[in-house]
Amino acid sequence: MEETRRSVPFECRSCWHVWQEDYTVRHEEDDHGNAGEVWLRGGLPAPPPSSGAVCPQCGCQQSTTFPDGYLSHHPELTAQAEPGAPDATPLLSPVRGPLY
């Protein structure tokens, strides 16, 4: 039995969110010599990735997959690790308050 790890990138066609899911693929042979694959996600059997994956951001089932390694060549599609620090400057309204 041979195991390989695959990271499959997805993009939601509704909200354009891009995410990646990690799978382990087991290559096995049955008693008759027929080859097969078992896809695992988090150690549990899972269906192979398809274009019908559910978007974790909006819940839409209209998604598409990219080729293996696509996100490593396009880092601008992945979210930043940490958002920038908020601006500490207080907001001032340009409208004057009532004079009474």
BANUKOL-241386 format. One record per residue (C-alpha): residue number from 0; x, y, z. Coordinates in steps of 0.2 Angstrom, whole numbers. Example, Ala and Ser with C-alpha at 12.3 -4.5 7.8 and 13.67 -1.06 7.14 Angstrom:
% residues 2
<node><pos>0</pos><u>62</u><v>-22</v><w>39</w></node>
<node><pos>1</pos><u>68</u><v>-5</v><w>36</w></node>
% end
This chain:
% residues 100
<node><pos>0</pos><u>0</u><v>0</v><w>0</w></node>
<node><pos>1</pos><u>7</u><v>17</v><w>-5</w></node>
<node><pos>2</pos><u>1</u><v>34</v><w>1</w></node>
<node><pos>3</pos><u>3</u><v>51</v><w>-6</w></node>
<node><pos>4</pos><u>-3</u><v>68</v><w>0</w></node>
<node><pos>5</pos><u>-12</u><v>80</v><w>-12</w></node>
<node><pos>6</pos><u>-17</u><v>97</v><w>-9</w></node>
<node><pos>7</pos><u>-32</u><v>102</v><w>-20</w></node>
<node><pos>8</pos><u>-36</u><v>121</v><w>-23</w></node>
<node><pos>9</pos><u>-54</u><v>126</v><w>-25</w></node>
<node><pos>10</pos><u>-62</u><v>143</v><w>-30</w></node>
<node><pos>11</pos><u>-80</u><v>147</v><w>-27</w></node>
<node><pos>12</pos><u>-90</u><v>153</v><w>-42</w></node>
<node><pos>13</pos><u>-101</u><v>163</v><w>-31</w></node>
<node><pos>14</pos><u>-90</u><v>173</v><w>-19</w></node>
<node><pos>15</pos><u>-73</u><v>170</v><w>-28</w></node>
<node><pos>16</pos><u>-66</u><v>163</v><w>-11</w></node>
<node><pos>17</pos><u>-50</u><v>152</v><w>-14</w></node>
<node><pos>18</pos><u>-46</u><v>138</v><w>-2</w></node>
<node><pos>19</pos><u>-36</u><v>122</v><w>-2</w></node>
<node><pos>20</pos><u>-40</u><v>105</v><w>5</w></node>
<node><pos>21</pos><u>-27</u><v>92</v><w>10</w></node>
<node><pos>22</pos><u>-30</u><v>74</v><w>5</w></node>
<node><pos>23</pos><u>-21</u><v>57</v><w>8</w></node>
<node><pos>24</pos><u>-23</u><v>45</v><w>-7</w></node>
<node><pos>25</pos><u>-20</u><v>27</v><w>-3</w></node>
<node><pos>26</pos><u>-16</u><v>16</v><w>-19</w></node>
<node><pos>27</pos><u>-21</u><v>-2</v><w>-15</w></node>
<node><pos>28</pos><u>-24</u><v>-18</v><w>-25</w></node>
<node><pos>29</pos><u>-37</u><v>-31</v><w>-21</w></node>
<node><pos>30</pos><u>-35</u><v>-50</v><w>-20</w></node>
<node><pos>31</pos><u>-37</u><v>-51</v><w>-39</w></node>
<node><pos>32</pos><u>-24</u><v>-38</v><w>-43</w></node>
<node><pos>33</pos><u>-36</u><v>-23</v><w>-48</w></node>
<node><pos>34</pos><u>-29</u><v>-6</v><w>-43</w></node>
<node><pos>35</pos><u>-39</u><v>6</v><w>-33</w></node>
<node><pos>36</pos><u>-38</u><v>22</v><w>-24</w></node>
<node><pos>37</pos><u>-45</u><v>27</v><w>-7</w></node>
<node><pos>38</pos><u>-46</u><v>46</v><w>-3</w></node>
<node><pos>39</pos><u>-44</u><v>51</v><w>15</w></node>
<node><pos>40</pos><u>-47</u><v>68</v><w>23</w></node>
<node><pos>41</pos><u>-42</u><v>70</v><w>41</w></node>
<node><pos>42</pos><u>-39</u><v>51</v><w>42</w></node>
<node><pos>43</pos><u>-57</u><v>47</v><w>37</w></node>
<node><pos>44</pos><u>-63</u><v>40</v><w>20</w></node>
<node><pos>45</pos><u>-69</u><v>54</v><w>9</w></node>
<node><pos>46</pos><u>-75</u><v>56</v><w>-9</w></node>
<node><pos>47</pos><u>-62</u><v>62</v><w>-22</w></node>
<node><pos>48</pos><u>-62</u><v>81</v><w>-24</w></node>
<node><pos>49</pos><u>-74</u><v>87</v><w>-37</w></node>
<node><pos>50</pos><u>-80</u><v>103</v><w>-44</w></node>
<node><pos>51</pos><u>-95</u><v>102</v><w>-32</w></node>
<node><pos>52</pos><u>-86</u><v>106</v><w>-16</w></node>
<node><pos>53</pos><u>-95</u><v>117</v><w>-4</w></node>
<node><pos>54</pos><u>-87</u><v>134</v><w>-1</w></node>
<node><pos>55</pos><u>-82</u><v>136</v><w>17</w></node>
<node><pos>56</pos><u>-86</u><v>155</v><w>16</w></node>
<node><pos>57</pos><u>-103</u><v>156</v><w>8</w></node>
<node><pos>58</pos><u>-109</u><v>138</v><w>7</w></node>
<node><pos>59</pos><u>-112</u><v>138</v><w>-11</w></node>
<node><pos>60</pos><u>-109</u><v>121</v><w>-20</w></node>
<node><pos>61</pos><u>-103</u><v>129</v><w>-37</w></node>
<node><pos>62</pos><u>-84</u><v>128</v><w>-36</w></node>
<node><pos>63</pos><u>-70</u><v>124</v><w>-47</w></node>
<node><pos>64</pos><u>-54</u><v>115</v><w>-45</w></node>
<node><pos>65</pos><u>-36</u><v>121</v><w>-50</w></node>
<node><pos>66</pos><u>-22</u><v>110</v><w>-56</w></node>
<node><pos>67</pos><u>-10</u><v>103</v><w>-43</w></node>
<node><pos>68</pos><u>3</u><v>116</v><w>-37</w></node>
<node><pos>69</pos><u>-7</u><v>131</v><w>-44</w></node>
<node><pos>70</pos><u>-8</u><v>141</v><w>-28</w></node>
<node><pos>71</pos><u>11</u><v>139</v><w>-25</w></node>
<node><pos>72</pos><u>13</u><v>149</v><w>-42</w></node>
<node><pos>73</pos><u>0</u><v>162</v><w>-37</w></node>
<node><pos>74</pos><u>2</u><v>167</v><w>-19</w></node>
<node><pos>75</pos><u>-9</u><v>182</v><w>-22</w></node>
<node><pos>76</pos><u>-24</u><v>171</v><w>-22</w></node>
<node><pos>77</pos><u>-21</u><v>164</v><w>-4</w></node>
<node><pos>78</pos><u>-26</u><v>174</v><w>11</w></node>
<node><pos>79</pos><u>-13</u><v>183</v><w>21</w></node>
<node><pos>80</pos><u>-7</u><v>175</v><w>37</w></node>
<node><pos>81</pos><u>-12</u><v>189</v><w>48</w></node>
<node><pos>82</pos><u>-22</u><v>205</v><w>44</w></node>
<node><pos>83</pos><u>-13</u><v>222</v><w>46</w></node>
<node><pos>84</pos><u>-14</u><v>231</v><w>63</w></node>
<node><pos>85</pos><u>-29</u><v>243</v><w>64</w></node>
<node><pos>86</pos><u>-26</u><v>261</v><w>63</w></node>
<node><pos>87</pos><u>-27</u><v>269</v><w>81</w></node>
<node><pos>88</pos><u>-32</u><v>286</v><w>75</w></node>
<node><pos>89</pos><u>-49</u><v>291</v><w>82</w></node>
<node><pos>90</pos><u>-62</u><v>295</v><w>69</w></node>
<node><pos>91</pos><u>-69</u><v>313</v><w>69</w></node>
<node><pos>92</pos><u>-85</u><v>317</v><w>61</w></node>
<node><pos>93</pos><u>-84</u><v>332</v><w>48</w></node>
<node><pos>94</pos><u>-102</u><v>337</v><w>53</w></node>
<node><pos>95</pos><u>-104</u><v>349</v><w>67</w></node>
<node><pos>96</pos><u>-115</u><v>344</v><w>81</w></node>
<node><pos>97</pos><u>-131</u><v>354</v><w>85</w></node>
<node><pos>98</pos><u>-127</u><v>371</v><w>93</w></node>
<node><pos>99</pos><u>-142</u><v>371</v><w>106</w></node>
% end
